[in-house]
Amino acid sequence: MSIIYHISTITEWNNAKQKGFYIAPSLATEGFIHCSNENQVKGVLQRYYSGKINLVKLVIDTDKLQAPLKYELAPSVNELFPHIYGPINTDAVIKIIPI
């Protein structure tokens, strides 16, 4: 089992649970959902979520994902990040951690 993480809001997650899948806005604008490895979460929170409230960290079991997963370079930080190319099926999310 491999684990990756995605930051969302509790409202977005609650909506996803009702639908059975989660879609981040980046899926429509960039073609994938941004995720992180455990050691990347802190930097992502500092860079993109500073001052935001009601955040949750989705803990995703990559073995359960139905959409393709690719690791791709983020040139701004020169690191490989996991990207999900489709909706996240909610049963792949094995835990929700309030931030």
N, CA, C and O atoms as CSV, one atom per row, in Angstrom:
chain,resi,resn,atom,element,x,y,z
A,1,MET,N,N,0.860,-1.187,0.000
A,1,MET,CA,C,0.000,0.000,0.000
A,1,MET,C,C,0.897,1.239,0.000
A,1,MET,O,O,1.805,1.370,0.821
A,2,SER,N,N,0.624,2.125,-0.925
A,2,SER,CA,C,1.324,3.397,-1.002
A,2,SER,C,C,0.335,4.510,-0.655
A,2,SER,O,O,-0.817,4.483,-1.089
A,3,ILE,N,N,0.788,5.474,0.119
A,3,ILE,CA,C,-0.085,6.548,0.599
A,3,ILE,C,C,0.369,7.886,0.019
A,3,ILE,O,O,1.559,8.199,0.000
A,4,ILE,N,N,-0.606,8.669,-0.454
A,4,ILE,CA,C,-0.375,10.050,-0.854
A,4,ILE,C,C,-1.442,10.908,-0.188
A,4,ILE,O,O,-2.379,10.388,0.416
A,5,TYR,N,N,-1.296,12.225,-0.302
A,5,TYR,CA,C,-2.178,13.151,0.406
A,5,TYR,C,C,-2.686,14.239,-0.530
A,5,TYR,O,O,-2.020,14.626,-1.490
A,6,HIS,N,N,-3.888,14.721,-0.220
A,6,HIS,CA,C,-4.453,15.863,-0.942
A,6,HIS,C,C,-5.108,16.771,0.087
A,6,HIS,O,O,-5.783,16.298,1.001
A,7,ILE,N,N,-4.908,18.074,-0.061
A,7,ILE,CA,C,-5.516,19.055,0.835
A,7,ILE,C,C,-6.819,19.549,0.222
A,7,ILE,O,O,-6.880,19.879,-0.962
A,8,SER,N,N,-7.851,19.593,1.044
A,8,SER,CA,C,-9.164,20.048,0.594
A,8,SER,C,C,-9.840,20.770,1.757
A,8,SER,O,O,-9.234,20.996,2.804
A,9,THR,N,N,-11.094,21.121,1.553
A,9,THR,CA,C,-11.891,21.678,2.648
A,9,THR,C,C,-12.880,20.619,3.114
A,9,THR,O,O,-13.201,19.688,2.376
A,10,ILE,N,N,-13.348,20.768,4.315
A,10,ILE,CA,C,-14.321,19.812,4.845
A,10,ILE,C,C,-15.603,19.850,4.009
A,10,ILE,O,O,-16.238,18.814,3.814
A,11,THR,N,N,-15.987,21.012,3.520
A,11,THR,CA,C,-17.191,21.134,2.688
A,11,THR,C,C,-17.034,20.369,1.382
A,11,THR,O,O,-17.937,19.638,0.975
A,12,GLU,N,N,-15.876,20.538,0.716
A,12,GLU,CA,C,-15.636,19.820,-0.539
A,12,GLU,C,C,-15.635,18.310,-0.305
A,12,GLU,O,O,-16.164,17.551,-1.118
A,13,TRP,N,N,-15.040,17.877,0.807
A,13,TRP,CA,C,-15.012,16.452,1.100
A,13,TRP,C,C,-16.416,15.916,1.382
A,13,TRP,O,O,-16.775,14.842,0.901
A,14,ASN,N,N,-17.209,16.652,2.154
A,14,ASN,CA,C,-18.579,16.208,2.432
A,14,ASN,C,C,-19.393,16.090,1.145
A,14,ASN,O,O,-20.182,15.158,0.993
A,15,ASN,N,N,-19.205,17.028,0.220
A,15,ASN,CA,C,-19.885,16.942,-1.077
A,15,ASN,C,C,-19.427,15.710,-1.855
A,15,ASN,O,O,-20.237,15.038,-2.493
A,16,ALA,N,N,-18.143,15.418,-1.800
A,16,ALA,CA,C,-17.597,14.253,-2.508
A,16,ALA,C,C,-18.174,12.952,-1.959
A,16,ALA,O,O,-18.485,12.038,-2.723
A,17,LYS,N,N,-18.318,12.866,-0.647
A,17,LYS,CA,C,-18.866,11.651,-0.051
A,17,LYS,C,C,-20.270,11.366,-0.572
A,17,LYS,O,O,-20.637,10.208,-0.777
A,18,GLN,N,N,-21.053,12.418,-0.785
A,18,GLN,CA,C,-22.412,12.238,-1.302
A,18,GLN,C,C,-22.406,11.746,-2.744
A,18,GLN,O,O,-23.284,10.979,-3.141
A,19,LYS,N,N,-21.418,12.182,-3.535
A,19,LYS,CA,C,-21.329,11.800,-4.945
A,19,LYS,C,C,-20.604,10.472,-5.159
A,19,LYS,O,O,-20.853,9.776,-6.143
A,20,GLY,N,N,-19.708,10.124,-4.235
A,20,GLY,CA,C,-18.919,8.915,-4.393
A,20,GLY,C,C,-17.558,9.161,-5.029
A,20,GLY,O,O,-16.783,8.227,-5.235
A,21,PHE,N,N,-17.272,10.423,-5.339
A,21,PHE,CA,C,-15.961,10.771,-5.910
A,21,PHE,C,C,-15.643,12.222,-5.593
A,21,PHE,O,O,-16.535,13.032,-5.344
A,22,TYR,N,N,-14.353,12.532,-5.607
A,22,TYR,CA,C,-13.871,13.882,-5.320
A,22,TYR,C,C,-13.207,14.451,-6.568
A,22,TYR,O,O,-12.403,13.786,-7.221
A,23,ILE,N,N,-13.559,15.694,-6.885
A,23,ILE,CA,C,-12.934,16.396,-8.006
A,23,ILE,C,C,-12.452,17.754,-7.517
A,23,ILE,O,O,-13.246,18.565,-7.041
A,24,ALA,N,N,-11.158,18.002,-7.633
A,24,ALA,CA,C,-10.584,19.309,-7.303
A,24,ALA,C,C,-10.707,20.211,-8.528
A,24,ALA,O,O,-10.729,19.712,-9.653
A,25,PRO,N,N,-10.786,21.520,-8.336
A,25,PRO,CA,C,-10.866,22.439,-9.472
A,25,PRO,C,C,-9.726,22.257,-10.483
A,25,PRO,O,O,-9.913,22.505,-11.674
A,26,SER,N,N,-8.560,21.829,-10.019
A,26,SER,CA,C,-7.413,21.662,-10.926
A,26,SER,C,C,-7.642,20.574,-11.977
A,26,SER,O,O,-6.972,20.569,-13.009
A,27,LEU,N,N,-8.570,19.660,-11.733
A,27,LEU,CA,C,-8.838,18.624,-12.733
A,27,LEU,C,C,-9.370,19.259,-14.016
A,27,LEU,O,O,-9.012,18.832,-15.114
A,28,ALA,N,N,-10.214,20.269,-13.885
A,28,ALA,CA,C,-10.755,20.961,-15.064
A,28,ALA,C,C,-9.741,21.916,-15.678
A,28,ALA,O,O,-9.688,22.060,-16.899
A,29,THR,N,N,-8.937,22.570,-14.845
A,29,THR,CA,C,-8.026,23.594,-15.371
A,29,THR,C,C,-6.666,23.049,-15.809
A,29,THR,O,O,-6.048,23.578,-16.733
A,30,GLU,N,N,-6.197,21.976,-15.133
A,30,GLU,CA,C,-4.866,21.448,-15.435
A,30,GLU,C,C,-4.881,19.992,-15.902
A,30,GLU,O,O,-3.874,19.482,-16.395
A,31,GLY,N,N,-6.014,19.337,-15.746
A,31,GLY,CA,C,-6.135,17.952,-16.193
A,31,GLY,C,C,-5.788,16.915,-15.144
A,31,GLY,O,O,-5.811,15.719,-15.433
A,32,PHE,N,N,-5.464,17.346,-13.929
A,32,PHE,CA,C,-5.126,16.402,-12.861
A,32,PHE,C,C,-5.392,17.037,-11.500
A,32,PHE,O,O,-5.597,18.246,-11.384
A,33,ILE,N,N,-5.382,16.186,-10.472
A,33,ILE,CA,C,-5.533,16.630,-9.088
A,33,ILE,C,C,-4.165,16.572,-8.424
A,33,ILE,O,O,-3.509,15.531,-8.429
A,34,HIS,N,N,-3.741,17.682,-7.860
A,34,HIS,CA,C,-2.449,17.774,-7.171
A,34,HIS,C,C,-2.484,16.980,-5.870
A,34,HIS,O,O,-3.426,17.097,-5.086
A,35,CYS,N,N,-1.460,16.181,-5.649
A,35,CYS,CA,C,-1.300,15.462,-4.390
A,35,CYS,C,C,0.138,15.620,-3.919
A,35,CYS,O,O,0.966,16.227,-4.597
A,36,SER,N,N,0.420,15.065,-2.751
A,36,SER,CA,C,1.751,15.182,-2.155
A,36,SER,C,C,2.126,13.890,-1.467
A,36,SER,O,O,1.264,13.106,-1.070
A,37,ASN,N,N,3.428,13.677,-1.331
A,37,ASN,CA,C,3.941,12.651,-0.442
A,37,ASN,C,C,3.963,13.266,0.956
A,37,ASN,O,O,3.834,14.480,1.108
A,38,GLU,N,N,4.125,12.430,1.963
A,38,GLU,CA,C,4.064,12.914,3.341
A,38,GLU,C,C,5.044,14.054,3.612
A,38,GLU,O,O,4.686,15.032,4.269
A,39,ASN,N,N,6.258,13.938,3.120
A,39,ASN,CA,C,7.269,14.961,3.388
A,39,ASN,C,C,7.031,16.258,2.612
A,39,ASN,O,O,7.733,17.242,2.848
A,40,GLN,N,N,6.074,16.287,1.707
A,40,GLN,CA,C,5.784,17.482,0.909
A,40,GLN,C,C,4.588,18.279,1.426
A,40,GLN,O,O,4.393,19.426,1.027
A,41,VAL,N,N,3.797,17.690,2.299
A,41,VAL,CA,C,2.551,18.327,2.751
A,41,VAL,C,C,2.805,19.667,3.428
A,41,VAL,O,O,2.115,20.643,3.135
A,42,LYS,N,N,3.776,19.731,4.323
A,42,LYS,CA,C,4.041,20.974,5.055
A,42,LYS,C,C,4.344,22.124,4.090
A,42,LYS,O,O,3.803,23.216,4.260
A,43,GLY,N,N,5.185,21.907,3.097
A,43,GLY,CA,C,5.521,22.943,2.126
A,43,GLY,C,C,4.323,23.370,1.298
A,43,GLY,O,O,4.146,24.555,1.016
A,44,VAL,N,N,3.498,22.402,0.908
A,44,VAL,CA,C,2.286,22.714,0.137
A,44,VAL,C,C,1.353,23.589,0.966
A,44,VAL,O,O,0.802,24.572,0.469
A,45,LEU,N,N,1.181,23.223,2.236
A,45,LEU,CA,C,0.323,24.031,3.114
A,45,LEU,C,C,0.858,25.452,3.236
A,45,LEU,O,O,0.080,26.404,3.178
A,46,GLN,N,N,2.158,25.616,3.403
A,46,GLN,CA,C,2.751,26.952,3.535
A,46,GLN,C,C,2.618,27.757,2.246
A,46,GLN,O,O,2.308,28.947,2.288
A,47,ARG,N,N,2.850,27.113,1.097
A,47,ARG,CA,C,2.828,27.831,-0.189
A,47,ARG,C,C,1.430,28.189,-0.669
A,47,ARG,O,O,1.228,29.263,-1.235
A,48,TYR,N,N,0.453,27.298,-0.450
A,48,TYR,CA,C,-0.845,27.471,-1.107
A,48,TYR,C,C,-2.045,27.633,-0.178
A,48,TYR,O,O,-3.113,28.045,-0.630
A,49,TYR,N,N,-1.895,27.321,1.105
A,49,TYR,CA,C,-3.063,27.314,1.980
A,49,TYR,C,C,-2.914,28.195,3.218
A,49,TYR,O,O,-3.719,28.093,4.144
A,50,SER,N,N,-1.921,29.037,3.248
A,50,SER,CA,C,-1.694,29.899,4.399
A,50,SER,C,C,-2.925,30.768,4.673
A,50,SER,O,O,-3.430,31.445,3.778
A,51,GLY,N,N,-3.395,30.739,5.910
A,51,GLY,CA,C,-4.539,31.562,6.304
A,51,GLY,C,C,-5.898,30.963,5.983
A,51,GLY,O,O,-6.919,31.538,6.358
A,52,LYS,N,N,-5.941,29.825,5.301
A,52,LYS,CA,C,-7.235,29.199,4.961
A,52,LYS,C,C,-7.699,28.344,6.129
A,52,LYS,O,O,-6.893,27.818,6.897
A,53,ILE,N,N,-9.015,28.216,6.246
A,53,ILE,CA,C,-9.600,27.483,7.369
A,53,ILE,C,C,-10.424,26.300,6.868
A,53,ILE,O,O,-10.680,26.156,5.672
A,54,ASN,N,N,-10.828,25.461,7.813
A,54,ASN,CA,C,-11.654,24.282,7.536
A,54,ASN,C,C,-10.998,23.320,6.554
A,54,ASN,O,O,-11.673,22.705,5.729
A,55,LEU,N,N,-9.676,23.196,6.650
A,55,LEU,CA,C,-8.944,22.310,5.759
A,55,LEU,C,C,-8.872,20.889,6.329
A,55,LEU,O,O,-8.875,20.680,7.542
A,56,VAL,N,N,-8.808,19.929,5.415
A,56,VAL,CA,C,-8.592,18.539,5.785
A,56,VAL,C,C,-7.525,17.949,4.873
A,56,VAL,O,O,-7.339,18.380,3.736
A,57,LYS,N,N,-6.834,16.955,5.406
A,57,LYS,CA,C,-5.855,16.223,4.606
A,57,LYS,C,C,-6.476,14.872,4.289
A,57,LYS,O,O,-6.776,14.085,5.187
A,58,LEU,N,N,-6.666,14.614,2.989
A,58,LEU,CA,C,-7.186,13.325,2.558
A,58,LEU,C,C,-6.017,12.352,2.464
A,58,LEU,O,O,-5.027,12.625,1.785
A,59,VAL,N,N,-6.134,11.234,3.138
A,59,VAL,CA,C,-5.120,10.187,3.097
A,59,VAL,C,C,-5.600,9.169,2.065
A,59,VAL,O,O,-6.637,8.530,2.242
A,60,ILE,N,N,-4.831,9.030,0.989
A,60,ILE,CA,C,-5.274,8.253,-0.174
A,60,ILE,C,C,-4.414,7.007,-0.342
A,60,ILE,O,O,-3.188,7.092,-0.409
A,61,ASP,N,N,-5.067,5.850,-0.410
A,61,ASP,CA,C,-4.394,4.590,-0.701
A,61,ASP,C,C,-4.326,4.460,-2.222
A,61,ASP,O,O,-5.348,4.260,-2.878
A,62,THR,N,N,-3.138,4.573,-2.774
A,62,THR,CA,C,-2.998,4.577,-4.240
A,62,THR,C,C,-3.397,3.246,-4.870
A,62,THR,O,O,-3.749,3.210,-6.049
A,63,ASP,N,N,-3.350,2.155,-4.113
A,63,ASP,CA,C,-3.769,0.860,-4.645
A,63,ASP,C,C,-5.268,0.825,-4.941
A,63,ASP,O,O,-5.729,0.015,-5.745
A,64,LYS,N,N,-6.021,1.701,-4.290
A,64,LYS,CA,C,-7.474,1.719,-4.469
A,64,LYS,C,C,-7.945,2.738,-5.503
A,64,LYS,O,O,-9.125,2.767,-5.853
A,65,LEU,N,N,-7.034,3.572,-5.993
A,65,LEU,CA,C,-7.414,4.586,-6.980
A,65,LEU,C,C,-7.890,3.943,-8.282
A,65,LEU,O,O,-7.318,2.961,-8.754
A,66,GLN,N,N,-8.944,4.519,-8.847
A,66,GLN,CA,C,-9.420,4.050,-10.142
A,66,GLN,C,C,-8.843,4.891,-11.277
A,66,GLN,O,O,-8.728,4.411,-12.405
A,67,ALA,N,N,-8.481,6.132,-10.991
A,67,ALA,CA,C,-7.908,7.033,-12.002
A,67,ALA,C,C,-6.383,6.837,-12.039
A,67,ALA,O,O,-5.784,6.422,-11.047
A,68,PRO,N,N,-5.770,7.135,-13.174
A,68,PRO,CA,C,-4.306,6.996,-13.291
A,68,PRO,C,C,-3.555,7.959,-12.373
A,68,PRO,O,O,-3.977,9.094,-12.155
A,69,LEU,N,N,-2.439,7.479,-11.846
A,69,LEU,CA,C,-1.554,8.255,-10.980
A,69,LEU,C,C,-0.202,8.365,-11.665
A,69,LEU,O,O,0.358,7.366,-12.116
A,70,LYS,N,N,0.323,9.594,-11.741
A,70,LYS,CA,C,1.644,9.818,-12.322
A,70,LYS,C,C,2.437,10.736,-11.403
A,70,LYS,O,O,1.894,11.672,-10.816
A,71,TYR,N,N,3.722,10.454,-11.290
A,71,TYR,CA,C,4.624,11.348,-10.559
A,71,TYR,C,C,5.290,12.255,-11.581
A,71,TYR,O,O,5.895,11.791,-12.548
A,72,GLU,N,N,5.165,13.565,-11.347
A,72,GLU,CA,C,5.678,14.528,-12.315
A,72,GLU,C,C,6.441,15.642,-11.608
A,72,GLU,O,O,6.167,15.976,-10.455
A,73,LEU,N,N,7.385,16.195,-12.317
A,73,LEU,CA,C,8.241,17.241,-11.769
A,73,LEU,C,C,7.494,18.565,-11.644
A,73,LEU,O,O,6.828,19.015,-12.577
A,74,ALA,N,N,7.621,19.172,-10.472
A,74,ALA,CA,C,7.139,20.541,-10.251
A,74,ALA,C,C,8.386,21.423,-10.313
A,74,ALA,O,O,9.144,21.490,-9.345
A,75,PRO,N,N,8.604,22.105,-11.454
A,75,PRO,CA,C,9.837,22.872,-11.626
A,75,PRO,C,C,10.059,23.953,-10.572
A,75,PRO,O,O,11.202,24.285,-10.260
A,76,SER,N,N,8.974,24.507,-10.019
A,76,SER,CA,C,9.118,25.591,-9.052
A,76,SER,C,C,9.856,25.159,-7.787
A,76,SER,O,O,10.515,25.974,-7.142
A,77,VAL,N,N,9.746,23.873,-7.431
A,77,VAL,CA,C,10.432,23.365,-6.242
A,77,VAL,C,C,11.372,22.201,-6.581
A,77,VAL,O,O,12.022,21.643,-5.697
A,78,ASN,N,N,11.438,21.846,-7.855
A,78,ASN,CA,C,12.311,20.776,-8.346
A,78,ASN,C,C,12.085,19.456,-7.589
A,78,ASN,O,O,13.032,18.810,-7.142
A,79,GLU,N,N,10.802,19.075,-7.458
A,79,GLU,CA,C,10.433,17.827,-6.788
A,79,GLU,C,C,9.390,17.096,-7.617
A,79,GLU,O,O,8.622,17.716,-8.352
A,80,LEU,N,N,9.369,15.774,-7.495
A,80,LEU,CA,C,8.320,14.977,-8.119
A,80,LEU,C,C,7.112,14.942,-7.194
A,80,LEU,O,O,7.235,14.662,-6.002
A,81,PHE,N,N,5.944,15.232,-7.759
A,81,PHE,CA,C,4.696,15.193,-7.008
A,81,PHE,C,C,3.736,14.211,-7.655
A,81,PHE,O,O,3.740,14.055,-8.876
A,82,PRO,N,N,2.903,13.537,-6.842
A,82,PRO,CA,C,1.889,12.655,-7.404
A,82,PRO,C,C,0.710,13.464,-7.944
A,82,PRO,O,O,0.207,14.371,-7.281
A,83,HIS,N,N,0.279,13.121,-9.158
A,83,HIS,CA,C,-0.873,13.758,-9.800
A,83,HIS,C,C,-1.868,12.670,-10.182
A,83,HIS,O,O,-1.492,11.644,-10.747
A,84,ILE,N,N,-3.127,12.900,-9.872
A,84,ILE,CA,C,-4.181,11.946,-10.205
A,84,ILE,C,C,-4.944,12.486,-11.408
A,84,ILE,O,O,-5.495,13.586,-11.366
A,85,TYR,N,N,-4.969,11.703,-12.478
A,85,TYR,CA,C,-5.582,12.112,-13.740
A,85,TYR,C,C,-7.020,11.615,-13.844
A,85,TYR,O,O,-7.350,10.791,-14.696
A,86,GLY,N,N,-7.859,12.131,-12.965
A,86,GLY,CA,C,-9.273,11.798,-12.937
A,86,GLY,C,C,-9.803,12.011,-11.536
A,86,GLY,O,O,-9.057,12.407,-10.640
A,87,PRO,N,N,-11.084,11.753,-11.340
A,87,PRO,CA,C,-11.674,11.901,-10.005
A,87,PRO,C,C,-11.053,10.907,-9.015
A,87,PRO,O,O,-10.565,9.845,-9.401
A,88,ILE,N,N,-11.083,11.273,-7.756
A,88,ILE,CA,C,-10.646,10.370,-6.689
A,88,ILE,C,C,-11.886,9.652,-6.170
A,88,ILE,O,O,-12.782,10.279,-5.606
A,89,ASN,N,N,-11.936,8.346,-6.360
A,89,ASN,CA,C,-13.044,7.571,-5.799
A,89,ASN,C,C,-12.935,7.609,-4.278
A,89,ASN,O,O,-11.855,7.405,-3.724
A,90,THR,N,N,-14.048,7.869,-3.607
A,90,THR,CA,C,-14.004,8.114,-2.164
A,90,THR,C,C,-13.535,6.900,-1.363
A,90,THR,O,O,-13.024,7.061,-0.254
A,91,ASP,N,N,-13.697,5.699,-1.896
A,91,ASP,CA,C,-13.224,4.537,-1.142
A,91,ASP,C,C,-11.699,4.412,-1.159
A,91,ASP,O,O,-11.145,3.594,-0.424
A,92,ALA,N,N,-11.016,5.204,-1.980
A,92,ALA,CA,C,-9.548,5.251,-1.955
A,92,ALA,C,C,-9.043,6.145,-0.819
A,92,ALA,O,O,-7.872,6.079,-0.444
A,93,VAL,N,N,-9.926,6.976,-0.279
A,93,VAL,CA,C,-9.567,7.859,0.837
A,93,VAL,C,C,-9.796,7.073,2.122
A,93,VAL,O,O,-10.932,6.790,2.502
A,94,ILE,N,N,-8.691,6.725,2.783
A,94,ILE,CA,C,-8.798,5.829,3.935
A,94,ILE,C,C,-8.845,6.570,5.267
A,94,ILE,O,O,-9.120,5.973,6.307
A,95,LYS,N,N,-8.579,7.859,5.230
A,95,LYS,CA,C,-8.625,8.656,6.465
A,95,LYS,C,C,-8.715,10.129,6.110
A,95,LYS,O,O,-8.204,10.564,5.078
A,96,ILE,N,N,-9.373,10.893,6.979
A,96,ILE,CA,C,-9.475,12.341,6.856
A,96,ILE,C,C,-8.863,12.941,8.112
A,96,ILE,O,O,-9.252,12.598,9.229
A,97,ILE,N,N,-7.905,13.835,7.924
A,97,ILE,CA,C,-7.236,14.462,9.066
A,97,ILE,C,C,-7.500,15.966,9.049
A,97,ILE,O,O,-7.071,16.653,8.122
A,98,PRO,N,N,-8.198,16.489,10.060
A,98,PRO,CA,C,-8.395,17.946,10.125
A,98,PRO,C,C,-7.059,18.664,10.276
A,98,PRO,O,O,-6.168,18.195,10.984
A,99,ILE,N,N,-6.929,19.795,9.611
A,99,ILE,CA,C,-5.708,20.590,9.695
A,99,ILE,C,C,-5.997,21.843,10.493
A,99,ILE,O,O,-5.105,22.667,10.692
